Amino acid sequence: MSFKRCFPPVVDARTRVLILGSLPGEASLAHQQYYAHKQNKFWHLVGEAIDVDLPALDYEARLLALLDHRVGLWDVVAQARREGSLDGNIRDHAGNDLVALIESLPALKAIAFNGGTAARIGERILGVHARRYRLLNLPSSSPAYASMNFATKLVAWRALADVIDEAEDAPATKRGTP
């Protein structure tokens, strides 16, 4: 079983919300694209939260749309051994340098974890640095997490829009304007 590696982060200086997954699955690795599995609902969930039809866009346009809406994307695991795509099969993992990344994002307000494995590993890596941000533990967008339907997942994922809106309102509030 060989090591599987994550992709580079999709962020810029305007990133206000960073979504962290665990590690790309087989379909994503084969296509070299985040969330490439046709049954993974990531692009649908984020698209609903930011009010953009992300599934209708090609991959590069999806990434640009995320950045335009101040949403970043990365994984908590840099590399690991894993048979198949299930998070439960991740072995011998090395974490990404999440602290260095978040410290390079001056507008960052929140960190969202796509699923329980991403949250457990990510919170451990971030340690005390996580306290400076709003943390969102979102239900996994993976088709393997079928115990929750799409509508229920969407309710939780809509919190992304709330964080983006809060972050946009914050500077005006500090200046004393409504």
C-alpha positions in Angstrom: 0.0 0.0 0.0 1.7 3.2 -1.2 1.3 6.7 0.3 -1.4 8.9 -0.9 -0.8 12.7 -0.9 -3.1 15.7 -0.7 -3.3 18.5 -3.2 -2.0 22.1 -2.7 -4.3 24.5 -0.7 -6.7 26.6 -2.6 -6.5 30.0 -0.8 -5.6 33.6 -1.2 -5.2 36.6 1.1 -8.9 37.2 1.1 -9.9 33.7 2.4 -12.3 34.1 5.3 -13.5 30.5 5.6 -11.1 27.6 5.2 -12.8 24.2 4.6 -10.6 21.3 5.6 -11.2 17.7 4.4 -9.3 14.6 5.4 -7.4 13.3 2.3 -8.5 13.0 -1.3 -10.2 9.7 -2.2 -9.4 7.4 -5.1 -11.6 9.3 -7.7 -10.1 12.6 -6.6 -6.6 11.3 -6.8 -7.3 9.8 -10.3 -8.7 13.1 -11.6 -6.3 15.3 -9.6 -9.3 17.3 -8.4 -10.8 18.0 -5.0 -14.1 16.1 -4.5 -14.1 14.4 -7.9 -16.3 11.4 -6.9 -19.7 12.0 -8.7 -21.6 11.0 -5.5 -19.7 13.3 -3.2 -22.0 16.2 -2.4 -19.2 18.8 -1.6 -19.8 21.0 -4.6 -23.6 20.9 -4.2 -23.4 21.8 -0.5 -20.9 24.6 -0.8 -22.7 25.9 -3.9 -25.9 26.1 -2.0 -24.2 27.9 0.9 -22.6 30.5 -1.4 -25.5 30.6 -3.9 -23.5 29.5 -6.9 -24.3 26.5 -9.1 -20.8 24.9 -8.6 -21.6 21.5 -10.1 -22.5 23.2 -13.4 -19.0 24.8 -13.6 -15.8 23.1 -14.8 -13.2 22.4 -12.1 -11.0 25.5 -12.5 -14.1 27.7 -12.4 -15.3 26.0 -9.2 -12.0 26.8 -7.5 -12.2 30.4 -8.7 -15.8 30.7 -7.5 -14.7 29.5 -4.0 -11.9 32.1 -3.9 -14.3 34.8 -5.2 -16.5 34.0 -2.2 -13.6 34.0 0.2 -13.7 30.3 0.7 -10.4 28.3 0.9 -9.9 24.5 0.6 -7.3 22.1 1.8 -6.9 18.8 3.7 -5.6 18.0 7.2 -3.6 15.0 6.1 -0.5 15.6 3.9 0.1 12.0 3.2 -1.0 8.6 4.5 -1.4 5.0 3.7 -5.0 4.1 2.8 -6.7 1.2 1.1 -9.6 2.7 -0.8 -11.2 6.0 0.0 -12.7 5.6 3.5 -11.3 7.8 6.2 -11.4 4.9 8.6 -8.7 3.2 6.6 -6.2 6.1 6.9 -3.0 4.8 8.4 0.5 6.2 9.2 -0.7 9.8 8.4 1.4 12.9 8.5 -0.5 16.1 9.0 -0.3 19.3 6.9 1.2 22.4 8.4 -2.2 24.0 9.2 -0.8 26.5 11.6 1.6 27.9 9.0 -1.3 28.1 6.5 -3.8 29.9 8.8 -1.1 32.3 9.9 -0.6 33.3 6.3 -4.4 34.1 5.8 -5.0 37.6 7.3 -8.7 37.6 6.6 -9.4 34.2 8.0 -12.4 34.1 10.5 -13.5 30.4 10.5 -12.3 26.9 9.9 -14.8 24.3 8.7 -14.1 20.6 8.9 -15.7 18.3 6.3 -16.5 15.3 8.5 -15.4 13.9 11.8 -12.0 12.6 10.8 -11.0 16.0 9.4 -12.2 17.6 12.6 -10.3 15.2 14.9 -7.0 15.4 13.1 -7.3 19.1 12.3 -8.1 20.2 15.8 -5.2 18.1 17.1 -2.8 19.8 14.6 -4.1 23.3 15.2 -4.1 23.0 19.0 -4.4 26.3 20.8 -4.2 28.2 17.4 -7.8 27.0 16.7 -9.1 29.2 19.6 -8.7 32.4 17.4 -11.3 31.1 14.9 -14.9 30.0 14.7 -14.8 26.2 14.2 -17.5 24.5 12.2 -17.7 20.7 12.4 -19.8 19.9 9.3 -21.3 16.5 8.4 -19.2 14.7 5.8 -20.1 15.4 2.1 -18.9 11.8 1.3 -21.3 9.3 -0.1 -19.9 6.9 2.6 -21.7 9.1 5.2 -25.2 8.1 4.2 -26.8 8.1 7.7 -27.7 11.8 7.1 -29.7 12.9 4.1 -28.7 15.8 1.9 -31.3 18.3 3.3 -30.0 17.7 6.8 -26.4 18.1 5.7 -27.3 21.3 3.9 -28.7 22.9 7.0 -25.3 22.5 8.7 -23.3 23.6 5.6 -25.3 26.8 5.3 -23.4 28.0 8.3 -20.6 28.8 5.8 -22.8 31.6 4.4 -23.4 33.0 7.8 -19.7 33.1 8.6 -18.9 34.8 5.3 -21.7 37.4 5.9 -20.6 38.0 9.5 -17.0 38.6 8.2 -18.2 41.0 5.6 -20.3 42.9 8.1 -17.5 43.1 10.7 -15.5 46.0 9.2 -18.6 48.2 8.7 -19.7 47.5 12.3 -16.2 48.5 13.6 -16.4 51.8 11.6 -19.7 52.5 13.3 -21.9 52.2 10.1 -24.9 49.9 10.1 
